[in-house]
C-alpha cells in the first residue's frame, strides 16, 4: 500500500498543467496530422488507429490530471 501511495505522490509532483496541455496537443496532432497523412497514403486501418490514439490522449490527459488532483 505504501508503494502505491509513493507512486501516486511521484505522479503528482511530475504532472502539471503544462504537461496536460502538451499531452492534449500531442493528441490533436496525432488525430489531425497523422490521421490525415496516413489516409492520404491509403493506410485506412492505421489512420483509424491514429485517430483512436489521438482521442485517448485528448480525453485521457485532462482526466488523468483531474484524477491526480482528487487523490
Wavefront OBJ file of the C-alpha trace (Angstrom):
o trace
v 0.000 0.000 0.000
v 2.894 2.329 0.733
v 4.272 1.663 -2.736
v 1.013 2.763 -4.347
v 0.933 5.977 -2.289
v 4.556 6.629 -3.198
v 3.852 6.181 -6.916
v 0.798 8.476 -6.731
v 2.846 11.145 -4.960
v 5.545 10.933 -7.627
v 2.928 11.368 -10.380
v 1.506 14.366 -8.516
v 4.926 16.003 -8.483
v 5.585 15.305 -12.159
v 2.170 16.150 -13.597
v 1.418 19.830 -14.115
v -0.984 21.858 -16.190
v 1.784 22.375 -18.758
v 2.097 18.624 -19.154
v -1.669 18.299 -19.686
v -1.563 20.882 -22.472
v 1.365 19.049 -24.030
v -0.491 15.725 -23.938
v -3.617 17.304 -25.451
v -1.501 18.926 -28.196
v 0.095 15.565 -28.982
v -3.377 14.045 -29.177
v -4.599 16.760 -31.537
v -1.505 16.359 -33.711
v -1.953 12.589 -33.826
v -5.638 12.866 -34.642
v -5.443 15.505 -37.358
v -1.958 15.432 -38.890
v -1.049 11.768 -38.604
v -4.593 10.606 -39.317
v -4.870 12.685 -42.492
v -1.351 11.819 -43.635
v -1.985 8.101 -43.275
v -5.370 8.394 -45.003
v -3.730 10.189 -47.943
v -1.273 7.304 -48.283
v -4.143 4.830 -48.348
v -3.473 3.286 -44.939
v -7.030 3.278 -43.641
v -6.506 0.927 -40.682
v -3.523 2.902 -39.449
v -5.410 6.168 -39.956
v -8.285 4.940 -37.811
v -5.852 3.700 -35.180
v -4.084 7.086 -35.122
v -7.434 8.820 -34.621
v -8.353 6.481 -31.760
v -4.991 7.064 -30.088
v -5.423 10.824 -30.547
v -8.831 10.746 -28.881
v -7.411 8.721 -25.989
v -4.693 11.327 -25.491
v -7.134 14.244 -25.755
v -9.512 12.759 -23.187
v -7.004 10.860 -21.061
v -4.619 13.735 -20.342
v -7.080 16.024 -18.549
v -8.821 13.042 -16.954
v -5.519 11.783 -15.514
v -4.672 15.278 -14.240
v -8.024 15.737 -12.532
v -7.815 12.253 -11.036
v -4.427 13.093 -9.531
v -5.799 16.321 -8.079
v -8.637 14.400 -6.401
v -6.321 11.788 -4.886
l 1 2 3 4 5 6 7 8 9 10 11 12 13 14 15 16 17 18 19 20 21 22 23 24 25 26 27 28 29 30 31 32 33 34 35 36 37 38 39 40 41 42 43 44 45 46 47 48 49 50 51 52 53 54 55 56 57 58 59 60 61 62 63 64 65 66 67 68 69 70 71
